[in-house]
Amino acid sequence: MINITDDEKKVLSGITFHTEEIENGNLCDTDIALLYEMRLVDNYLKDKYPTFTFEITGCEPKDGTVRTYDEWYYTVEGINRDSAFIAMADGDDADLKIKDDFYGEVIREDIKKELEKILESAGIPVIDVNVSFWEYLGNEFDGELSPINVLHGKLPTGNDFKIFLDDTKLSDKDYKKVVADIKNCLKTEGVHGDIYIVVLKNAEADYARDRLFSDSFIIE
């Protein structure tokens, strides 16, 4: 019989539905493997981000999919969002590699401030900058995870930046030229990533309904 906490029982039961066996601690090989991996993911998150409190809430196993990794879902105390964070566990027990998306939460605000500073210095009337990342990172990038390294594309984060502009403060209504100017500005500053520009009718506009223009480009 394996010792297992109530929280672990809840998560495992939601994955394999072996509720009675899990409750009694009589885990099958699949449940044991998932329990072991869940504990590794939990320890990974705690070690990597010691100032945060994590709770693993579920898993989407790779079995029956084309994925080579299990997706573990987790929440973070004090952070409310519509969807859970995700950690990827790839490989077997002997060579398990774990990556997470929480690094984006840690550096997002610094990236946002840096982009706003660059754009405002160039006279661009920024309403807001949304920062997100396509990729997951593991422990191997801990020491390099600075906003500048991320902005400059030195880490494989998959930068995705959405920049919202205030049309009432744009002196030039040639939006294509505005986008070209922003691209040149960001490129000069060494910024890398997928950039999406949205012109809103004013600073109080609805981000979805009140768009006057949008365009995108990639800086590699």
C-alpha positions as CSV (number, residue, x, y, z in Angstrom):
1,M,0.0,0.0,0.0
2,I,1.3,3.5,-1.0
3,N,0.9,6.5,1.3
4,I,-0.9,9.2,-0.6
5,T,-2.4,12.5,0.6
6,D,-6.0,13.5,0.1
7,D,-5.0,16.1,-2.4
8,E,-3.1,13.5,-4.4
9,K,-6.0,11.1,-4.3
10,K,-8.3,13.8,-5.6
11,V,-6.0,14.6,-8.6
12,L,-5.3,11.0,-9.5
13,S,-9.0,10.0,-9.3
14,G,-9.8,12.8,-11.7
15,I,-7.2,11.4,-14.2
16,T,-7.8,7.7,-14.1
17,F,-11.1,7.3,-12.3
18,H,-9.8,4.4,-10.2
19,T,-11.4,6.1,-7.3
20,E,-11.9,3.1,-5.0
21,E,-8.4,1.7,-5.5
22,I,-6.8,5.1,-5.1
23,E,-8.8,5.8,-1.9
24,N,-7.5,2.5,-0.4
25,G,-3.9,3.1,-1.6
26,N,-4.0,0.1,-3.9
27,L,-2.6,1.9,-7.0
28,C,-2.0,0.2,-10.3
29,D,1.2,0.8,-12.3
30,T,-0.4,3.6,-14.2
31,D,-1.5,5.4,-11.1
32,I,1.9,4.9,-9.4
33,A,3.7,6.4,-12.4
34,L,1.4,9.4,-12.4
35,L,1.7,9.9,-8.7
36,Y,5.5,9.8,-9.0
37,E,5.5,12.2,-11.8
38,M,3.0,14.5,-10.1
39,R,5.3,14.7,-7.1
40,L,8.3,15.5,-9.3
41,V,6.3,18.3,-11.0
42,D,5.3,19.7,-7.6
43,N,8.8,19.7,-6.3
44,Y,10.1,21.2,-9.5
45,L,7.7,24.2,-9.2
46,K,8.5,24.7,-5.5
47,D,12.2,24.6,-6.1
48,K,12.1,26.9,-9.1
49,Y,9.7,29.4,-7.6
50,P,10.2,29.2,-3.8
51,T,8.3,32.3,-3.0
52,F,5.0,31.0,-4.5
53,T,2.5,28.4,-3.4
54,F,1.4,25.9,-6.0
55,E,-1.5,23.4,-6.1
56,I,-1.6,20.7,-8.9
57,T,-5.2,20.4,-10.0
58,G,-5.1,17.8,-12.8
59,C,-3.4,16.2,-15.7
60,E,-3.9,15.4,-19.4
61,P,-1.8,12.3,-19.9
62,K,0.0,11.8,-23.2
63,D,-1.4,8.3,-23.7
64,G,-3.8,8.2,-26.6
65,T,-2.5,11.5,-28.0
66,V,0.3,12.5,-30.4
67,R,2.0,14.4,-27.6
68,T,5.2,13.0,-26.1
69,Y,4.5,14.7,-22.7
70,D,1.9,14.8,-20.0
71,E,0.3,18.2,-19.3
72,W,0.0,19.0,-15.6
73,Y,-2.4,21.8,-14.6
74,Y,-1.7,23.9,-11.5
75,T,-2.9,27.0,-9.8
76,V,-0.9,29.6,-7.8
77,E,-2.1,31.1,-4.5
78,G,-3.0,34.8,-4.9
79,I,-3.2,34.7,-8.7
80,N,-6.7,34.5,-10.2
81,R,-7.1,33.6,-13.9
82,D,-9.6,31.9,-16.1
83,S,-7.3,28.9,-17.0
84,A,-4.8,26.9,-15.0
85,F,-1.0,27.2,-15.6
86,I,0.6,24.2,-17.3
87,A,3.7,22.2,-16.7
88,M,5.0,19.7,-19.3
89,A,6.6,16.5,-18.2
90,D,8.4,14.8,-21.1
91,G,10.3,11.5,-20.9
92,D,10.4,8.6,-18.5
93,D,11.4,8.2,-14.9
94,A,15.1,8.0,-15.7
95,D,15.1,11.1,-17.9
96,L,12.1,13.2,-17.1
97,K,12.3,16.8,-18.4
98,I,9.9,19.3,-16.9
99,K,9.0,22.7,-18.4
100,D,6.5,25.3,-17.3
101,D,4.7,28.5,-18.4
102,F,4.8,30.2,-15.0
103,Y,8.0,32.1,-15.8
104,G,5.8,34.3,-18.0
105,E,3.8,35.4,-15.0
106,V,7.0,36.2,-13.2
107,I,8.5,38.4,-15.9
108,R,5.4,39.7,-17.6
109,E,5.1,43.1,-15.8
110,D,8.8,43.9,-16.3
111,I,8.5,43.1,-20.0
112,K,5.4,45.3,-20.3
113,K,7.1,48.2,-18.6
114,E,10.1,48.0,-20.8
115,L,8.0,47.9,-24.0
116,E,5.9,50.8,-22.8
117,K,9.1,52.8,-22.1
118,I,10.5,52.1,-25.5
119,L,7.3,53.1,-27.3
120,E,6.5,56.2,-25.2
121,S,10.1,57.4,-25.7
122,A,9.4,57.2,-29.5
123,G,6.2,59.3,-29.1
124,I,3.8,56.3,-29.6
125,P,0.5,56.8,-27.7
126,V,0.3,53.5,-26.0
127,I,-2.9,52.5,-24.1
128,D,-1.8,49.0,-23.1
129,V,0.6,46.2,-23.9
130,N,-0.4,42.6,-23.5
131,V,2.5,40.2,-23.0
132,S,2.4,36.5,-23.5
133,F,4.7,33.6,-24.5
134,W,4.2,30.6,-26.7
135,E,6.9,28.4,-25.2
136,Y,7.6,26.6,-22.0
137,L,10.9,26.8,-20.2
138,G,12.7,24.4,-17.8
139,N,15.3,24.9,-15.1
140,E,18.1,25.2,-17.6
141,F,17.2,28.9,-18.3
142,D,16.9,30.0,-14.6
143,G,20.0,32.1,-14.5
144,E,19.3,33.8,-17.9
145,L,15.7,34.8,-17.2
146,S,15.9,38.6,-17.4
147,P,13.5,40.9,-19.2
148,I,16.2,42.1,-21.5
149,N,17.3,38.6,-22.5
150,V,13.7,37.7,-23.2
151,L,13.0,40.9,-25.2
152,H,16.1,40.4,-27.2
153,G,15.2,36.9,-28.2
154,K,18.1,35.3,-26.3
155,L,15.7,32.7,-24.8
156,P,13.3,30.5,-26.7
157,T,10.2,32.0,-25.0
158,G,8.1,32.6,-28.1
159,N,7.4,36.3,-27.4
160,D,3.9,37.5,-28.3
161,F,3.2,41.2,-27.8
162,K,-0.1,43.0,-28.4
163,I,0.2,46.8,-28.5
164,F,-2.9,48.9,-28.2
165,L,-2.8,52.5,-29.4
166,D,-5.0,55.6,-28.8
167,D,-6.2,57.0,-32.2
168,T,-7.1,60.4,-30.6
169,K,-3.4,60.9,-29.8
170,L,-2.0,59.7,-33.1
171,S,-0.9,62.7,-35.1
172,D,-0.4,60.5,-38.2
173,K,-3.5,58.7,-39.3
174,D,-1.6,56.6,-41.9
175,Y,-1.8,53.5,-39.8
176,K,0.4,51.5,-42.1
177,K,3.1,54.1,-41.6
178,V,2.6,54.0,-37.8
179,V,3.0,50.2,-37.8
180,A,6.2,50.6,-39.9
181,D,7.5,53.2,-37.5
182,I,6.8,50.9,-34.5
183,K,8.5,48.0,-36.2
184,N,11.6,50.1,-36.9
185,C,11.6,51.4,-33.3
186,L,11.4,47.9,-31.7
187,K,13.9,46.5,-34.2
188,T,16.4,49.2,-33.3
189,E,15.9,48.4,-29.6
190,G,16.7,44.7,-30.3
191,V,13.1,43.5,-29.5
192,H,12.2,40.1,-31.0
193,G,8.8,38.4,-31.3
194,D,5.4,38.3,-32.8
195,I,4.0,41.9,-32.6
196,Y,0.3,42.7,-33.0
197,I,-0.7,46.4,-33.3
198,V,-4.3,47.5,-32.6
199,V,-5.5,51.1,-33.0
200,L,-8.5,51.9,-30.8
201,K,-10.7,54.9,-31.2
202,N,-9.8,56.2,-27.7
203,A,-8.3,55.2,-24.4
204,E,-11.7,54.1,-23.0
205,A,-12.5,51.9,-26.0
206,D,-13.5,48.3,-25.9
207,Y,-10.5,46.2,-27.0
208,A,-12.7,44.0,-29.2
209,R,-15.5,46.2,-30.5
210,D,-13.8,49.6,-31.0
211,R,-10.8,48.7,-33.2
212,L,-10.1,51.0,-36.1
213,F,-7.1,49.1,-37.5
214,S,-4.9,46.1,-36.7
215,D,-1.8,44.6,-38.2
216,S,1.0,42.3,-37.2
217,F,4.6,41.6,-38.0
218,I,7.5,39.4,-36.8
219,I,10.9,40.5,-35.7
220,E,13.4,37.6,-35.7
